[in-house]
Amino acid sequence: MSPGLAADSAQQSHSFNALKDSKTLKPTSILHRTPWQPPIALAAEGIYIDLEDGRRVIDGVGGAAVACLGNSHPAVMQAIKDQVDKVSYVYNMQLSNQPAEALAKRLVDTSNGAFALCGFASGGSEAMESVLKLARQTIVIPWKYAWDIVFSVSSYSARSYADILDDVHFHHVSPAYAKRFQRADENEEQYVERLRQELEDKFLQLGPDTVVGFVAETVVGATTGVVSAPKGYFRAMKSVCDKYGALFILDEVMSGMGRMGTLHAWESFGDNVAPDIQAVAKGLGGGYASIGAILMSQKIADGIRDHSENIRKQGAYLDKLLQQRLTGPNKLAAPYIFDIRGGGGFWAVEFELGTAGFKGDSFAMLVQARALDNGLIVMGMTGGANLEGTKGDHVMLSPAYNVTKEQIEKIADIFSQSVEEVLKEYNVQ
Ligand SMILES: Cc1ncc(COP(=O)(O)O)c(C=O)c1O
């Protein structure tokens, strides 16, 4: 035992009572997560932590399964110092950096082909949030705004975000917790089949076209306390996702990055079934850096790249069509188009209406209303180009990333027709 280690249970219970005794508490400006003020750590080495009251305690849980190398590991400290000496910060919209590139490559290279790309986040919550955004972005169906995500109810995200994830889009199925929920009259295989059927029924109830994905924690950590799923569970759940074109998503924020004895928990505790998208955090930074990662398969990477490529191509086509239909020779709208601008899938048409009157209405709003009558939703904004708010009426167009060429043509047609109709109706020549 390390010198000064507090092992005496009487002393510990004394400390615990003191913690809860408000008279012994020091003032704090932190809104602590515990009902009492936690002791202050002054120093730490390996799994030992020295407290302000002089005791040395063992961290038996690595904070929250985070400190996978303990504190003050000399190699990690040296690497951090070396890096801060070289580059301490660059912004990822502008620049990349060597450690990030090397880490991403390592995560991809060690996945035996499961993952093709990696994104970084600042921790587990942000990684899971990004996973959900990525799933929606990959699967989202053009012109259909219905979408659903199904969580295993025992997953951390299902519980932790219960107050912010609405029950219109976020749905739950039973946890995979055999010791509590497998019935006496069923064996493991039958229990798994019951869970598989429940997920399939949920997909069918929601309308399988709208289901973006199913989310589970490979080994459920803090929510139910290290509960692994019965054999065959992940294979069965993935088969439902594959059948309906939904994504199979794993949250390995707590159980991944070596915690279960394999780099990914699914390699040992998840039927060796790789997910389409996975979140990792905690053990990734080991407490030395606040970092999480989003790992995605080739299918997802291709989807994201395809959509980016597609929206760049379709956006350029939309620009060309708008120019032709609104500013071409003899076009009624031509004198009133101030600018057509944008890029990718984000475009705006700004109008310059001079003295043309619209009976007190905003031209952009009239176009928005007419376009809707004609079957197209656009966003009209009233003048913001000058302080008086009399100039700068514009309409925004930002179609889905996977919009098709035919749909772009329809958008350009309805939009230009709606502009002309409003001009004619108000006798603007
Ligand atoms: C499974 C799981 N997912 C996500 C999170 C959120 O991670 P963080 O606390 O790093 O934001 C946690 C946190 O404990 C977790 O256990």
PDBQT file of the ligand as one rigid body, heavy atoms in Angstrom, charges set to zero:
ROOT
HETATM    1  C1  LIG A 501     -22.059   5.803 -22.623  1.00  0.00    +0.000 C 
HETATM    2  C2  LIG A 501     -21.837   7.278 -22.459  1.00  0.00    +0.000 A 
HETATM    3  N1  LIG A 501     -22.078   8.092 -23.504  1.00  0.00    +0.000 NA
HETATM    4  C3  LIG A 501     -21.857   9.428 -23.416  1.00  0.00    +0.000 A 
HETATM    5  C4  LIG A 501     -21.402  10.000 -22.228  1.00  0.00    +0.000 A 
HETATM    6  C5  LIG A 501     -21.143  11.482 -22.149  1.00  0.00    +0.000 C 
HETATM    7  O1  LIG A 501     -19.760  11.671 -22.124  1.00  0.00    +0.000 OA
HETATM    8  P1  LIG A 501     -19.047  13.012 -21.529  1.00  0.00    +0.000 P 
HETATM    9  O2  LIG A 501     -19.268  12.966 -20.069  1.00  0.00    +0.000 OA
HETATM   10  O3  LIG A 501     -17.626  12.855 -21.944  1.00  0.00    +0.000 OA
HETATM   11  O4  LIG A 501     -19.699  14.174 -22.188  1.00  0.00    +0.000 OA
HETATM   12  C6  LIG A 501     -21.156   9.193 -21.118  1.00  0.00    +0.000 A 
HETATM   13  C7  LIG A 501     -20.695   9.782 -19.842  1.00  0.00    +0.000 C 
HETATM   14  O5  LIG A 501     -20.548   9.136 -18.845  1.00  0.00    +0.000 OA
HETATM   15  C8  LIG A 501     -21.376   7.790 -21.225  1.00  0.00    +0.000 A 
HETATM   16  O6  LIG A 501     -21.164   6.984 -20.194  1.00  0.00    +0.000 OA
ENDROOT
TORSDOF 0
